[in-house]
């Protein structure tokens, strides 16, 4: 723990009370450096993007050591607060999750996303408690963003989405969560209901059909994440360009929309 990391933790928490915090999720040091240069106030990782960059599928397949190494590399090149997506903590044992979170904090993170997935709410509550304990031991006021997959995984019938989300959010708040992440919700009325009923900052995930950022802020949302969206867009563009080049070897399309070599190199060469 450093004075800089302690200050970053305070700043990250404060950003959740200053309008809508928009996070374009990164997956490695290079993408993090670029996103910071574009004016990002904080930096979040995407579990999917980090896993893909190492040749793993998303969904608890990434070794914790590679996640920790990625956070370390990102912390080396950015000066803004970092929050890491640790999925479900890569274990069903809350104590092991606490150990993994401690390693992520030591790597430079001041916040984490921790999800319930298809697991029992009691399990995520126990993981949250261990994560907060890890932060306290490190001297970091760790921001735990508790993600509930009620919408994303259709854990209950659609007419019970809001009810179940609020019930889980309260349990996670009681366990020590600092924010509530509800990926999959897009309906404005439902977003307003959740935001008004939850006493913690509400985070939603960018996806088709989601209201624009200005409306989300008015609805009470305090954090908007791109999730795997930016990484997916990059992979899509790469697949298009690479497949075209493999087919005809034409050089022209490689330069279309490309960031100049010198500009990228200068960005990566900054101290």
N, C-alpha and C positions, 0 to 999 in steps of 0.2 A: 504494500500500500504506500502511495506517495501523497504529498500535499496536493499535487495536480489531480490525482485520481479522486481524492476527497472533494475537491472543488468541482470536478466534473460531475460527481454524484449529486451534489447540491444543485448544479445548473440543470442537470437532466430532470430532476424532480420539479424544479421551477418552471421548466418549459411546458409541463403539462397543465399549468395554470395560466398560460399566456396565449390564449387563443387556440388554434388548431395546429398541432405539431405534425408536420408531414414528413414521413420517413421513406426514402427511396432505398430499399434494402440492397446491401452489397454482399459479395460472396468471396472476395479476396482483397489483398492489399491494393492492387491496381484499381479495381472498381471502387473501393473505399476512397482512395485518393481522388479519383475523378469526381465522385459524388460530393465530397467535401469542397472541392474547388468550385462547384456549381452553386454554393451557398447554403448547403445543408446545415442545420443547426445541431443535429445529432446524427449518429450513424447506427443503423440496425443491420444485423446480418439476416440472411434468409437461410433457413436450414436446408431447403431444397437446393439453392444455388451453391452453398458450401459443399453439400454432398456431391452434386454433379461435378463440381470443379475437381473433385478428387476421384471421380469415377465410381461413386456409390449412388444407389437410389435413395431418395428421400424416404423418411419413415423409420428412424432409429437404426439405420444401417451404418452410419458414419462412426468410426471409432472416436471416442472422446478426445484422444490424444491429437487427432487431426483438427477437431474443432478448437481445442486450446491453442494449437499452433497457428491456426488461422486468425484467432482473436489477437494473439501476440503480434503477428505480422501487421494486422490492421492498426493496432495501437502504436506500432512503430512509425506509421506514416501519417496518422491523422491527429488533430489536436482538439477534436470535438468529442463529446460523450459517446460511448459505445454501449449498445445493448445487444446481447447475443441471444439468438433463438436456440434454446437447448432442447427443443421438442418436449418429450415427457421426462427428460432427465437421463435418458438412456438406461433406465433401470426401473424395476418395480419395487425396489427397496429404497425407502425414503432416505436412509442413512447414506447409501451409495450416491443418491442424487445430490445430497448435501455435499459430499466429497467432490463430485463433478463440478458443482457450482463454485466451490471454493477454488478449484483450478482455473475456472473461467474468470473469476474475479482477479486472481493472481496474474492472469494474462493481460488484464487491463479493462475488463468490462465493469460497468457501474449499474447495469440493468440486465434482466433476462426475461425471456418469454418462457413460460412453463405451461404445458397443455394437459388437458384431461383426456382427450381422444375418446376412446370407448371405455376407459377405465372408470372406476367408481369415484364420485366426488370426494369421498373420505380419503382416498389415496392421494389425490392431488392436494388436498388440504394438508396432509402429513408431509408431502414433498415441499410445499410452500413454507411450512414451519422450519424444515431443515435448511432450506435455501436462505431464509432470513437469519437463521443462526449462523450460517456460513458467512454472511455479510457482516454480522456483528463481530464475529471473531476476527475478521480481516480489518475491522474499523471502517467499513464502507456501509453507507446507508443504501443498501441494494434496493433498486426499484424492481419489484417482482410483478410482472404483467401476467396475470392469470388468464390463460386462454381456455374458453369453453367451446367445444365443438358441437353444441346443440344444433345449430343451423347447418354447419359444414357437413356433418355426418348424419343429419336427420335422425338424431337420437330419440326424438319423440315426434308425435304427429304435429303437423304444421300449426294447428290451432292451439298447441301447447308450447310453442317455441318461446314466446316471451315469458310465460310463467316459469318454465324450467330454467331459462337463462337467468332470471332474477333470483330464483332459489339457489342456484349454484353460485352466482355472484356473491350473495350474502355469505355463503359458507366460506368462500375463498377470502372474502374481506375479513371475516372473523379469524381466519388462519394467518392473516398478516399480509395478504396481497395488497399492492399499491395501485394497481390498475386492472381493468377488466377488458379482455380482448374477445370480441364476438365476430369471428370471421364468418362470412356467408350471409349475414343480414344485409338487405338492400332496401327494404320498404321503409319509407320515410316515417310513417306513423309508428311502426314498430321500433325504429331507432329512437324516436322521441320518447316513447314509453320507457325503453330501457335506460336511456340517458337520464331521464328525470327521476327514475326510481333507484338507480345505483348511486351510492355515495362516493364512488371512486371514478377517476377519469376513464371514459369509455374509448376504446380503440376499435376501429373497424378496418376491414380489408378491402382494398381496391378490387373491383370486379365489375363486369358489365351490369348496368342497371343501377349502380350506386349513385345517389345524388352527388352533384358537384361539391367541391370542397367548401365553398362559401355557404351552401345550404347545410352541409353537415355540421359546420360550426354553429349555425343558428339552431340546429336540432339538439345541440348539447354534446356533440362528439368532440373529444379533446386530442385524439391521435388517429392519423390515417396512415396505414402502411401499404406499401406496394407488394409486400410479400415476395413471392417468386416471380412477380410480373415483369420486372426489369430484366432479370436473368433469362426468363422465357423469351422475351422479345429479342434479346441478344442472340440466343441460340437459334431462334427462328431466322434472324437475318444472316447469321453465320451459315446455316444450312442452305439458304437460298444462294448466297454468294459462292460458297464452296462447291455446291453441286453444279452451278453454272460453269465455274472455272474448270472443274473436272470433265465436264461435257465438251466444252469447246475451246478451253484454254485462252479465252479472250481476256485481255488485261483491263480494258475500259471499265467494266462493271465493278472491278475491285475498288476503284477510286470513287464511285458514286456514293455520296453521303459519308465518306470516310473522314475521320478526324486526322489531320495532317500528322505525319510521322514526327516532325520536329516539335509540334505542340505536345504530343503525348510524351515524347522523350524529355522535354523540358519539365513537364508536370511531374514525372516520376523522379526527376533529378533534384527536386527541391528538398532542402533540409527541413 
